[in-house]
């Protein structure tokens, strides 16, 4: 039986409005702008799983497993980004530390509070901006 998670506070990636969602919520509509939101964690584990998307956004985390690939204009994850495979994007915004595994390939302008890069990770020349709290999420509880 899965644990019953309590409510959590999320921030809309469209209008930045903050509100609470149930712990098991996977998607919802923002009460501030009425646009649909994904609040669940996203996992990409195959070479074709994230290709051709314009935006990959979630209030949760994005994990690209070894052998996985995401190619998009924008990748945004308020809970953080873990890349063990390949991410190619014009812009990547991570609300928590970007983790790059030893066999990862990363290309894109990055905005994240920190980067944890394993030896062997490959980064194509990109603009990396590491402000302390790029999305103003520091006062939200760690999920």
N, C-alpha and C positions, 0 to 999 in steps of 0.2 A: 504494500500500500504506500502511495506517495505521501510525502510530508505535506501538511497543509500550510502553505506559506501565507503569512498575513499580508495586509495591504502594503503597497509601496508607493513612494512618490516618484513620478516621472516628469520629464520636461518635453514638451512638444518640439519636434525638430522642424516644424513649419513656422510657428509663431513664438516659441519659447515659453508658452504658458505652462505653469506647473499644476499638477493635480494628482490625486491618488487613484490607483487601479488595484484590483484584486491580485493577490499573489500568483494565481494561476492564469491570469489574463494573457492572451497571445496577441490580441489586437483590440483596438478601441477607436473611438472618435474623440478628438480633442474638444473639450467644452469651450475652449477659447475661440477656435477658428472653424470648428466642425469638420476638419479634414481627417481622413483615416490615418491611423498610426499603427505601426507594428511595435509591440512592446516585448516580444519574446526574443530569446537568443537565436541567432541564425548560424547554421553550420553549412559550410560548402566543402564537400568531400570528393568531388569528381572534377575532371578538367572542363566539363561543359556546364557545371551547375550555376555559375554566376556570370556567364558570358553574354554580352550584348545588352545588359541592363543599363539604363541611363542613371538610375539612382538605386543604391542599396542602403537603406536607412532603417535603424531600429533604436528603441530606447534601451535595449538590452546590449548583449555583446555579439560581435561577429567573430567567428572562428573559421579560418581557412585551413583545413587539414592538409597533411602531406599528400601531394597529388591533386589537391583542390586548386581551383583558380577562380578569381573574381576579376572581371574586366568591366569597368563602369566609368561614367563621368564623375560620380560622387559616391564615396563610401563614408557613411556616418554611423557611429555606434557610441551611444552615451555610456554604455557599460564597459567599453574598451574593445580593442581589436587584437586578436591573436592570429599571427600569420605563420603557418608552418609550410605553406605551399606558395602560391603566387598571387599577388595583388598588383593590378595595373589600373590606375585611376588618375584622373586629372587632379582630384583633391581627395584626401583622406582626413576625416575629423574623428578623433577618438577622445572620449570624455575621461578615459583612464589611460594607463600606460599602454603604449603599443609594444607588443611582444613579437619579436622576429626570431623564429627558430633557425637552427643551424643549416637547414636546406632551403630556406625561404628566399624568394625573390620579390623585391618591393620596388615599385615605381609609382611616384605621385607626390604632389605637394602635400606635406603632412602638417597637421595642427594637432598636437597632443601634449599633455602635461609632462610626459617622460617617455623614453624609449629604452627598452631592454633588448639588446641585440646579442644573440649568441654568435660565437666564432663560426665563421662559414656562411653567415647570412649575407646575401647579396643585395645591394641597394644601388639602383641606377641613379645617376646624378639627378637630384630633386631638391626642392626647397623644403627644409625642415624647420618649422616654427614650433618652439617648445615653451609656450607660456605656462604659467603655473596652473591655470584653470581655464582652458580655452572656451568652454561652454557655460561657465558659471555654475557648475554642478557640484562644487566642493562642499556645499552645505547640505547636499542630499545624503541620506544614509547609504552606506555601502550595501548593495544588494547581495 
